[in-house]
């Protein structure tokens, strides 16, 4: 599959200035343009870069580019996009208006339809997830790895599993992990960035694809990206000695262009991703369960693969215990959402002056609504009529 991102519709203006959003931070968007129309582009031959392209925003620098490199503009979003609720994500294909080549600025005026979209991390138009773990420092935890794999499978993108720091692991242990993960349904790529092992095989899997790099902190994601794309120069963190976990070094999502073809999105590391899938869909995220369901069907169509009779998924495969734990978590999450929905049905959403939202109990109309003057007059008239028609007491 090509690394080209979605193109503008065929009936669109061929003179549109189109680019790809590389990074977002503090309401600014770094957009790499596909091409620039001469004579609007102005190249400084002495510096071999775009004149004035350096960003004034300290957190999103625009490094000078060579004359052959696609230019990068620091852009804002048009207010009309905000009014219609159009979000701009890393990886989006966008149209730029009013480019200021001297200042390296522009404005995003349109966002093209997305081929794929992820909320966490917020990335558009990706087609592969590179899940990076370490065999040592920190030690590879099967439960944590399984949790990340389920989260990756739930995105419906292709999953590529990479195990770093293989130079710290004996050959026999590496073969055991390879065999074990093949039973899970994955063929991992064992690499070592420090010892330069297995990196060519990984490049083949990344070539001409739009890949999201994910995984826990401290496994070497930033070091790997620095090797793949030396000019990125990402900050590398060490592993905490007390917790045996990595320290977070990536703070926001950013898209990089691979020298050998393809795009790479670096995402902040985290240790325990939240599973937000439905209980009925959980089994489809386990390749072992999918393989069993492809051969035969369970007796019940809504089988959760626990104690139901004639279940084809329930068995002695290694990650079945992980499935049961994740299933209980998914069921508990749905119950919390249902309970919250029932509570909110008796609450009213209010907004304070500064935009902060909160809930307050809804008032019962009959109990708290003031009686109208017309109703009061009608009731008084009926009361007077009853008094006039009432018989007088002879005594």
C-alpha positions as a Markdown table, in Angstrom:
| # | Residue | x | y | z |
|---|---|---|---|---|
| 1 | Unk | 0.0 | 0.0 | 0.0 |
| 2 | Unk | 1.3 | 3.4 | -1.0 |
| 3 | Unk | 2.4 | 5.9 | 1.6 |
| 4 | Unk | 0.5 | 8.7 | -0.3 |
| 5 | Unk | -2.1 | 10.3 | 1.9 |
| 6 | Unk | -5.6 | 11.0 | 0.6 |
| 7 | Unk | -5.7 | 13.2 | -2.5 |
| 8 | Unk | -8.1 | 16.1 | -3.1 |
| 9 | Unk | -11.3 | 15.2 | -5.0 |
| 10 | Unk | -10.9 | 15.1 | -8.8 |
| 11 | Unk | -13.3 | 17.9 | -9.3 |
| 12 | Unk | -11.4 | 20.2 | -7.0 |
| 13 | Unk | -9.3 | 23.2 | -8.1 |
| 14 | Unk | -5.9 | 21.9 | -9.4 |
| 15 | Unk | -4.3 | 25.2 | -8.1 |
| 16 | Unk | -5.1 | 24.4 | -4.5 |
| 17 | Unk | -2.2 | 24.5 | -2.1 |
| 18 | Unk | -2.4 | 21.1 | -0.4 |
| 19 | Unk | -0.3 | 19.7 | 2.4 |
| 20 | Unk | -0.1 | 17.2 | 5.3 |
| 21 | Unk | -0.3 | 18.2 | 9.0 |
| 22 | Unk | 2.9 | 17.0 | 10.7 |
| 23 | Unk | 2.4 | 18.3 | 14.2 |
| 24 | Unk | -0.1 | 20.2 | 16.4 |
| 25 | Unk | 0.6 | 22.1 | 19.5 |
| 26 | Unk | -0.9 | 25.2 | 21.2 |
| 27 | Unk | -3.4 | 25.8 | 18.3 |
| 28 | Unk | -0.6 | 25.8 | 15.7 |
| 29 | Unk | -0.2 | 23.3 | 12.9 |
| 30 | Unk | 3.0 | 22.4 | 11.1 |
| 31 | Unk | 1.9 | 21.6 | 7.5 |
| 32 | Unk | 4.3 | 20.1 | 4.9 |
| 33 | Unk | 3.2 | 21.2 | 1.4 |
| 34 | Unk | 3.2 | 18.8 | -1.5 |
| 35 | Unk | 4.5 | 21.4 | -4.0 |
| 36 | Unk | 4.8 | 25.1 | -4.4 |
| 37 | Unk | 3.8 | 27.2 | -7.4 |
| 38 | Unk | 6.6 | 29.3 | -8.8 |
| 39 | Unk | 7.1 | 32.3 | -8.4 |
| 40 | Unk | 5.4 | 32.2 | -5.0 |
| 41 | Unk | 8.2 | 30.1 | -3.5 |
| 42 | Unk | 11.3 | 32.0 | -2.7 |
| 43 | Unk | 14.5 | 30.1 | -1.9 |
| 44 | Unk | 17.5 | 31.6 | -0.2 |
| 45 | Unk | 20.4 | 30.1 | -2.2 |
| 46 | Unk | 23.0 | 31.0 | 0.4 |
| 47 | Unk | 21.3 | 29.1 | 3.2 |
| 48 | Unk | 19.6 | 26.6 | 0.9 |
| 49 | Unk | 16.5 | 27.1 | 2.9 |
| 50 | Unk | 13.1 | 28.9 | 2.7 |
| 51 | Unk | 13.6 | 32.5 | 3.5 |
| 52 | Unk | 12.1 | 33.5 | 6.8 |
| 53 | Unk | 10.7 | 30.0 | 7.4 |
| 54 | Unk | 11.8 | 29.8 | 11.0 |
| 55 | Unk | 8.9 | 29.7 | 13.4 |
| 56 | Unk | 8.4 | 32.3 | 16.1 |
| 57 | Unk | 6.7 | 29.7 | 18.2 |
| 58 | Unk | 9.2 | 28.1 | 20.6 |
| 59 | Unk | 7.6 | 24.7 | 20.8 |
| 60 | Unk | 7.1 | 24.1 | 17.0 |
| 61 | Unk | 10.3 | 25.1 | 15.3 |
| 62 | Unk | 10.5 | 25.2 | 11.5 |
| 63 | Unk | 14.0 | 24.1 | 10.5 |
| 64 | Unk | 15.5 | 25.5 | 7.3 |
| 65 | Unk | 14.8 | 23.2 | 4.4 |
| 66 | Unk | 16.8 | 22.5 | 1.3 |
| 67 | Unk | 15.6 | 23.8 | -2.1 |
| 68 | Unk | 14.6 | 20.2 | -3.0 |
| 69 | Unk | 12.7 | 19.6 | 0.2 |
| 70 | Unk | 9.0 | 20.3 | 0.5 |
| 71 | Unk | 8.4 | 23.6 | 2.4 |
| 72 | Unk | 6.7 | 23.6 | 5.8 |
| 73 | Unk | 4.4 | 26.3 | 7.0 |
| 74 | Unk | 3.2 | 27.2 | 10.5 |
| 75 | Unk | -0.5 | 27.5 | 10.2 |
| 76 | Unk | -3.6 | 28.4 | 12.1 |
| 77 | Unk | -7.2 | 27.1 | 11.6 |
| 78 | Unk | -9.9 | 29.2 | 9.9 |
| 79 | Unk | -12.6 | 30.2 | 12.3 |
| 80 | Unk | -15.3 | 28.7 | 10.0 |
| 81 | Unk | -13.8 | 25.3 | 10.6 |
| 82 | Unk | -14.1 | 25.8 | 14.3 |
| 83 | Unk | -17.7 | 26.9 | 13.9 |
| 84 | Unk | -18.7 | 23.7 | 12.0 |
| 85 | Unk | -16.8 | 21.5 | 14.5 |
| 86 | Unk | -14.1 | 20.4 | 12.0 |
| 87 | Unk | -11.2 | 19.1 | 13.9 |
| 88 | Unk | -7.7 | 19.1 | 12.4 |
| 89 | Unk | -5.5 | 16.1 | 13.3 |
| 90 | Unk | -2.0 | 15.0 | 12.6 |
| 91 | Unk | -1.9 | 13.2 | 9.3 |
| 92 | Unk | -4.8 | 15.2 | 7.8 |
| 93 | Unk | -4.7 | 16.4 | 4.2 |
| 94 | Unk | -5.5 | 20.1 | 4.2 |
| 95 | Unk | -5.9 | 23.1 | 1.9 |
| 96 | Unk | -3.8 | 26.2 | 2.8 |
| 97 | Unk | -4.9 | 29.7 | 2.1 |
| 98 | Unk | -3.0 | 33.0 | 2.1 |
| 99 | Unk | 0.5 | 31.6 | 2.5 |
| 100 | Unk | 3.1 | 34.1 | 3.7 |
| 101 | Unk | 6.3 | 32.8 | 2.3 |
| 102 | Unk | 8.5 | 35.4 | 4.0 |
| 103 | Unk | 7.0 | 34.6 | 7.5 |
| 104 | Unk | 6.5 | 30.9 | 6.9 |
| 105 | Unk | 2.8 | 31.2 | 7.8 |
| 106 | Unk | -0.5 | 30.1 | 6.4 |
| 107 | Unk | -4.1 | 29.2 | 7.3 |
| 108 | Unk | -5.9 | 25.9 | 7.0 |
| 109 | Unk | -9.1 | 26.4 | 5.1 |
| 110 | Unk | -10.3 | 22.8 | 4.3 |
| 111 | Unk | -9.8 | 19.2 | 5.6 |
| 112 | Unk | -10.2 | 16.4 | 3.1 |
| 113 | Unk | -12.1 | 13.2 | 4.0 |
| 114 | Unk | -10.0 | 10.7 | 6.1 |
| 115 | Unk | -9.2 | 7.1 | 5.2 |
| 116 | Unk | -8.8 | 6.2 | 8.9 |
| 117 | Unk | -9.1 | 8.1 | 12.2 |
| 118 | Unk | -7.9 | 7.3 | 15.7 |
| 119 | Unk | -8.9 | 9.2 | 18.9 |
| 120 | Unk | -6.0 | 8.0 | 21.1 |
| 121 | Unk | -3.5 | 8.8 | 19.8 |
| 122 | Unk | -5.2 | 11.4 | 17.5 |
| 123 | Unk | -3.9 | 10.5 | 14.1 |
| 124 | Unk | -5.6 | 10.5 | 10.7 |
| 125 | Unk | -5.0 | 8.4 | 7.6 |
| 126 | Unk | -2.7 | 5.7 | 9.2 |
| 127 | Unk | -2.8 | 2.1 | 8.0 |
| 128 | Unk | -0.3 | 0.4 | 10.4 |
| 129 | Unk | 0.6 | 0.3 | 14.1 |
| 130 | Unk | 4.2 | -0.5 | 15.1 |
| 131 | Unk | 4.0 | -1.8 | 18.6 |
| 132 | Unk | 7.5 | -1.5 | 20.2 |
| 133 | Unk | 8.4 | -3.4 | 23.4 |
| 134 | Unk | 11.7 | -4.3 | 25.0 |
| 135 | Unk | 12.9 | -7.8 | 25.8 |
| 136 | Unk | 15.0 | -6.4 | 28.7 |
| 137 | Unk | 15.2 | -3.1 | 30.6 |
| 138 | Unk | 12.3 | -3.2 | 31.2 |
| 139 | Unk | 11.5 | -6.9 | 31.1 |
| 140 | Unk | 8.8 | -8.0 | 28.7 |
| 141 | Unk | 5.6 | -8.5 | 30.6 |
| 142 | Unk | 3.1 | -10.8 | 28.8 |
| 143 | Unk | 0.0 | -9.3 | 30.3 |
| 144 | Unk | 1.1 | -5.7 | 29.4 |
| 145 | Unk | 2.0 | -6.8 | 25.9 |
| 146 | Unk | -1.3 | -8.6 | 25.5 |
| 147 | Unk | -3.2 | -5.5 | 26.6 |
| 148 | Unk | -1.3 | -3.3 | 24.1 |
| 149 | Unk | -2.0 | -5.9 | 21.3 |
| 150 | Unk | -5.8 | -5.8 | 22.1 |
| 151 | Unk | -5.8 | -2.1 | 22.0 |
| 152 | Unk | -3.9 | -2.1 | 18.7 |
| 153 | Unk | -6.2 | -4.7 | 17.2 |
| 154 | Unk | -9.3 | -2.7 | 18.1 |
| 155 | Unk | -8.1 | 0.1 | 15.8 |
| 156 | Unk | -8.6 | -2.3 | 12.8 |
| 157 | Unk | -5.2 | -1.2 | 11.5 |
| 158 | Unk | -2.4 | -3.7 | 10.6 |
| 159 | Unk | -0.3 | -4.6 | 13.6 |
| 160 | Unk | 3.5 | -4.9 | 13.4 |
| 161 | Unk | 5.2 | -6.2 | 16.6 |
| 162 | Unk | 8.8 | -5.1 | 17.3 |
| 163 | Unk | 10.9 | -6.3 | 20.2 |
| 164 | Unk | 13.9 | -4.1 | 21.0 |
| 165 | Unk | 17.1 | -4.6 | 23.0 |
| 166 | Unk | 17.6 | -8.2 | 21.7 |
| 167 | Unk | 21.3 | -7.8 | 22.4 |
| 168 | Unk | 20.6 | -8.0 | 26.1 |
| 169 | Unk | 18.8 | -11.3 | 25.8 |
| 170 | Unk | 20.3 | -14.8 | 25.2 |
| 171 | Unk | 19.5 | -16.5 | 21.9 |
| 172 | Unk | 17.6 | -19.3 | 23.5 |
| 173 | Unk | 15.3 | -16.8 | 25.3 |
| 174 | Unk | 14.7 | -14.9 | 22.0 |
| 175 | Unk | 13.7 | -18.1 | 20.3 |
| 176 | Unk | 11.3 | -18.9 | 23.1 |
| 177 | Unk | 9.6 | -15.5 | 22.8 |
| 178 | Unk | 9.4 | -15.9 | 19.0 |
| 179 | Unk | 7.7 | -19.3 | 19.3 |
| 180 | Unk | 5.4 | -18.1 | 22.0 |
| 181 | Unk | 4.2 | -15.0 | 20.1 |
| 182 | Unk | 3.7 | -17.1 | 17.0 |
| 183 | Unk | 1.2 | -19.1 | 19.0 |
| 184 | Unk | -0.5 | -15.7 | 19.8 |
| 185 | Unk | -0.7 | -15.0 | 16.1 |
| 186 | Unk | 2.2 | -12.6 | 15.6 |
| 187 | Unk | 5.6 | -12.8 | 13.9 |
| 188 | Unk | 7.7 | -10.3 | 15.8 |
| 189 | Unk | 10.7 | -8.4 | 14.5 |
| 190 | Unk | 13.6 | -8.7 | 17.0 |
| 191 | Unk | 15.9 | -5.7 | 16.8 |
| 192 | Unk | 18.6 | -3.8 | 18.8 |
| 193 | Unk | 19.1 | -0.1 | 18.0 |
| 194 | Unk | 22.2 | 0.0 | 20.1 |
| 195 | Unk | 23.8 | -3.1 | 18.5 |
| 196 | Unk | 22.3 | -2.4 | 15.0 |
| 197 | Unk | 20.5 | -5.8 | 14.8 |
| 198 | Unk | 17.4 | -6.6 | 12.7 |
| 199 | Unk | 16.9 | -3.0 | 11.6 |
| 200 | Unk | 16.8 | -3.8 | 7.8 |
| 201 | Unk | 14.0 | -6.2 | 8.3 |
| 202 | Unk | 12.0 | -3.6 | 10.2 |
| 203 | Unk | 12.6 | -1.0 | 7.4 |
| 204 | Unk | 11.0 | -3.4 | 4.9 |
| 205 | Unk | 7.9 | -3.5 | 7.1 |
| 206 | Unk | 7.7 | 0.3 | 7.3 |
| 207 | Unk | 8.5 | 1.1 | 3.7 |
| 208 | Unk | 5.6 | 2.9 | 1.9 |
| 209 | Unk | 3.3 | 2.7 | 4.8 |
| 210 | Unk | 1.7 | 5.2 | 7.2 |
| 211 | Unk | 2.7 | 3.9 | 10.6 |
| 212 | Unk | 1.9 | 4.9 | 14.2 |
| 213 | Unk | 4.6 | 4.0 | 16.7 |
| 214 | Unk | 3.2 | 3.0 | 20.1 |
| 215 | Unk | 4.3 | 1.1 | 23.2 |
| 216 | Unk | 5.2 | 1.7 | 26.8 |
| 217 | Unk | 7.8 | 4.2 | 27.9 |
| 218 | Unk | 11.4 | 3.3 | 28.1 |
| 219 | Unk | 11.4 | 0.6 | 25.4 |
| 220 | Unk | 13.5 | 2.6 | 22.9 |
| 221 | Unk | 10.9 | 4.2 | 20.6 |
| 222 | Unk | 12.6 | 7.5 | 20.4 |
| 223 | Unk | 16.0 | 5.9 | 19.9 |
| 224 | Unk | 14.5 | 3.8 | 17.1 |
| 225 | Unk | 13.0 | 6.9 | 15.4 |
| 226 | Unk | 16.3 | 8.8 | 15.7 |
| 227 | Unk | 18.0 | 5.9 | 13.9 |
| 228 | Unk | 15.3 | 5.7 | 11.2 |
| 229 | Unk | 15.2 | 9.5 | 10.7 |
| 230 | Unk | 18.4 | 11.0 | 12.1 |
| 231 | Unk | 17.3 | 14.7 | 11.6 |
| 232 | Unk | 14.5 | 14.2 | 14.2 |
| 233 | Unk | 16.9 | 14.1 | 17.2 |
| 234 | Unk | 14.2 | 13.1 | 19.7 |
| 235 | Unk | 14.9 | 13.3 | 23.4 |
| 236 | Unk | 15.7 | 9.9 | 24.8 |
| 237 | Unk | 14.9 | 8.9 | 28.4 |
| 238 | Unk | 16.2 | 6.3 | 30.8 |
| 239 | Unk | 14.4 | 3.5 | 32.6 |
| 240 | Unk | 13.4 | 4.3 | 36.2 |
| 241 | Unk | 15.4 | 2.1 | 38.6 |
| 242 | Unk | 12.6 | 1.9 | 41.3 |
| 243 | Unk | 9.7 | 1.1 | 39.0 |
| 244 | Unk | 11.5 | -0.6 | 36.2 |
| 245 | Unk | 9.5 | 1.5 | 33.8 |
| 246 | Unk | 10.5 | 4.1 | 31.2 |
| 247 | Unk | 10.1 | 7.8 | 31.7 |
| 248 | Unk | 7.9 | 9.7 | 29.2 |
| 249 | Unk | 10.0 | 11.6 | 26.7 |
| 250 | Unk | 7.5 | 12.2 | 23.8 |
| 251 | Unk | 4.9 | 14.9 | 24.8 |
| 252 | Unk | 2.8 | 15.2 | 21.6 |
| 253 | Unk | 2.0 | 13.4 | 18.4 |
| 254 | Unk | 4.2 | 14.2 | 15.4 |
| 255 | Unk | 4.5 | 12.8 | 11.9 |
| 256 | Unk | 7.9 | 12.2 | 10.2 |
| 257 | Unk | 8.8 | 11.3 | 6.7 |
| 258 | Unk | 10.9 | 8.1 | 6.3 |
| 259 | Unk | 13.9 | 8.5 | 4.0 |
| 260 | Unk | 13.2 | 5.2 | 2.3 |
| 261 | Unk | 9.5 | 5.9 | 1.8 |
| 262 | Unk | 6.6 | 6.1 | 4.2 |
| 263 | Unk | 5.4 | 8.2 | 7.1 |
| 264 | Unk | 5.9 | 7.6 | 10.8 |
| 265 | Unk | 3.9 | 9.0 | 13.7 |
| 266 | Unk | 5.6 | 9.1 | 17.1 |
| 267 | Unk | 3.1 | 9.1 | 20.0 |
| 268 | Unk | 3.5 | 9.6 | 23.8 |
| 269 | Unk | 4.3 | 6.4 | 25.7 |
| 270 | Unk | 2.0 | 5.0 | 28.3 |
| 271 | Unk | 2.1 | 1.9 | 30.4 |
| 272 | Unk | -1.6 | 0.7 | 30.6 |
| 273 | Unk | -3.8 | 1.6 | 27.7 |
| 274 | Unk | -7.5 | 1.8 | 28.4 |
| 275 | Unk | -9.6 | -0.9 | 26.8 |
| 276 | Unk | -12.9 | 0.7 | 25.6 |
| 277 | Unk | -14.2 | -2.1 | 23.4 |
| 278 | Unk | -17.6 | -3.8 | 23.7 |
| 279 | Unk | -17.6 | -7.2 | 25.5 |
| 280 | Unk | -19.1 | -8.9 | 22.5 |
| 281 | Unk | -16.3 | -7.6 | 20.2 |
| 282 | Unk | -13.4 | -8.5 | 22.5 |
| 283 | Unk | -12.8 | -12.0 | 21.2 |
| 284 | Unk | -12.4 | -10.7 | 17.6 |
| 285 | Unk | -9.2 | -8.9 | 18.8 |
| 286 | Unk | -7.5 | -12.1 | 19.7 |
| 287 | Unk | -6.0 | -13.9 | 16.7 |
| 288 | Unk | -6.3 | -17.2 | 18.5 |
| 289 | Unk | -10.0 | -16.7 | 19.0 |
| 290 | Unk | -10.5 | -15.6 | 15.5 |
| 291 | Unk | -8.8 | -18.7 | 14.2 |
| 292 | Unk | -11.2 | -20.9 | 16.3 |
| 293 | Unk | -14.3 | -18.9 | 15.1 |
| 294 | Unk | -13.2 | -19.3 | 11.5 |
| 295 | Unk | -13.4 | -23.1 | 11.8 |
| 296 | Unk | -16.7 | -23.3 | 13.7 |
| 297 | Unk | -19.4 | -21.2 | 15.4 |
| 298 | Unk | -20.4 | -21.1 | 19.0 |
| 299 | Unk | -23.8 | -22.6 | 20.0 |
| 300 | Unk | -25.2 | -19.1 | 21.0 |
| 301 | Unk | -24.8 | -16.1 | 18.7 |
| 302 | Unk | -24.2 | -13.8 | 21.7 |
| 303 | Unk | -21.7 | -16.1 | 23.4 |
| 304 | Unk | -19.1 | -14.3 | 25.6 |
| 305 | Unk | -17.0 | -17.5 | 25.7 |
| 306 | Unk | -17.0 | -18.0 | 29.4 |
| 307 | Unk | -19.3 | -20.8 | 30.7 |
| 308 | Unk | -21.7 | -21.1 | 27.7 |
| 309 | Unk | -22.2 | -24.6 | 26.4 |
| 310 | Unk | -20.7 | -25.7 | 23.1 |
| 311 | Unk | -18.3 | -22.7 | 23.0 |
| 312 | Unk | -15.5 | -23.1 | 20.4 |
| 313 | Unk | -13.4 | -20.3 | 21.8 |
| 314 | Unk | -13.1 | -21.4 | 25.4 |
| 315 | Unk | -10.0 | -23.7 | 25.8 |
| 316 | Unk | -6.5 | -24.1 | 26.9 |
| 317 | Unk | -4.8 | -21.4 | 24.7 |
| 318 | Unk | -2.3 | -19.3 | 26.7 |
| 319 | Unk | -4.1 | -15.9 | 26.5 |
| 320 | Unk | -7.5 | -17.2 | 27.5 |
| 321 | Unk | -6.9 | -16.0 | 31.0 |
| 322 | Unk | -6.1 | -12.6 | 29.7 |
| 323 | Unk | -9.3 | -12.7 | 27.7 |
| 324 | Unk | -11.4 | -13.4 | 30.8 |
| 325 | Unk | -9.7 | -10.5 | 32.7 |
| 326 | Unk | -10.3 | -8.1 | 29.8 |
| 327 | Unk | -13.9 | -9.3 | 29.5 |
| 328 | Unk | -14.7 | -8.5 | 33.1 |
| 329 | Unk | -13.2 | -5.1 | 32.6 |
| 330 | Unk | -15.3 | -4.5 | 29.5 |
| 331 | Unk | -18.5 | -5.6 | 31.2 |
| 332 | Unk | -17.8 | -3.4 | 34.2 |
| 333 | Unk | -17.1 | -0.5 | 31.9 |
| 334 | Unk | -20.4 | -0.9 | 30.1 |
| 335 | Unk | -22.3 | -1.1 | 33.4 |
| 336 | Unk | -20.7 | 2.1 | 34.5 |
| 337 | Unk | -21.7 | 3.8 | 31.3 |
| 338 | Unk | -25.3 | 2.5 | 31.6 |
| 339 | Unk | -25.5 | 3.7 | 35.2 |
| 340 | Unk | -24.1 | 7.1 | 34.2 |
| 341 | Unk | -26.7 | 7.3 | 31.5 |
| 342 | Unk | -29.5 | 6.6 | 34.0 |
| 343 | Unk | -28.1 | 9.2 | 36.4 |
| 344 | Unk | -27.8 | 11.8 | 33.6 |
| 345 | Unk | -31.4 | 11.2 | 32.6 |
| 346 | Unk | -32.5 | 12.9 | 35.8 |
| 347 | Unk | -29.8 | 15.6 | 35.5 |
| 348 | Unk | -29.5 | 18.7 | 33.3 |
| 349 | Unk | -26.3 | 19.8 | 31.7 |
| 350 | Unk | -25.4 | 23.4 | 32.5 |
| 351 | Unk | -22.5 | 25.6 | 31.3 |
| 352 | Unk | -20.8 | 28.2 | 33.5 |
| 353 | Unk | -19.6 | 31.6 | 32.2 |
| 354 | Unk | -16.1 | 30.3 | 31.5 |
| 355 | Unk | -17.3 | 27.3 | 29.5 |
| 356 | Unk | -17.1 | 24.7 | 32.3 |
| 357 | Unk | -19.9 | 22.2 | 32.2 |
| 358 | Unk | -21.7 | 20.5 | 35.1 |
| 359 | Unk | -24.9 | 18.6 | 35.9 |
| 360 | Unk | -27.7 | 19.7 | 38.2 |
| 361 | Unk | -31.0 | 17.9 | 39.1 |
| 362 | Unk | -33.9 | 18.6 | 36.8 |
| 363 | Unk | -36.8 | 20.3 | 38.5 |
| 364 | Unk | -40.3 | 18.7 | 38.3 |
| 365 | Unk | -42.5 | 21.1 | 36.3 |
| 366 | Unk | -45.7 | 20.5 | 38.3 |
| 367 | Unk | -44.0 | 20.9 | 41.7 |
| 368 | Unk | -41.9 | 24.0 | 41.0 |
| 369 | Unk | -43.6 | 25.8 | 38.2 |
| 370 | Unk | -45.5 | 28.9 | 39.2 |
| 371 | Unk | -49.3 | 28.8 | 38.6 |
| 372 | Unk | -50.3 | 31.2 | 35.8 |
| 373 | Unk | -52.6 | 34.1 | 36.6 |
| 374 | Unk | -55.2 | 32.8 | 34.2 |
| 375 | Unk | -55.4 | 29.5 | 36.0 |
| 376 | Unk | -55.7 | 31.4 | 39.3 |
| 377 | Unk | -58.6 | 33.5 | 38.0 |
| 378 | Unk | -60.3 | 30.4 | 36.7 |
| 379 | Unk | -60.0 | 28.6 | 40.0 |
| 380 | Unk | -61.3 | 31.7 | 41.9 |
| 381 | Unk | -64.3 | 31.9 | 39.5 |
| 382 | Unk | -65.1 | 28.2 | 40.0 |
| 383 | Unk | -64.8 | 28.7 | 43.8 |
| 384 | Unk | -67.2 | 31.6 | 43.8 |
| 385 | Unk | -69.7 | 29.7 | 41.7 |
| 386 | Unk | -69.7 | 26.8 | 44.2 |
| 387 | Unk | -70.4 | 29.3 | 47.0 |
| 388 | Unk | -73.4 | 30.8 | 45.1 |
| 389 | Unk | -74.9 | 27.4 | 44.3 |
| 390 | Unk | -74.4 | 26.0 | 47.8 |
| 391 | Unk | -77.7 | 25.7 | 49.8 |
| 392 | Unk | -78.2 | 28.0 | 52.8 |
| 393 | Unk | -78.5 | 26.5 | 56.3 |
| 394 | Unk | -82.0 | 27.2 | 57.9 |
| 395 | Unk | -80.5 | 27.3 | 61.4 |
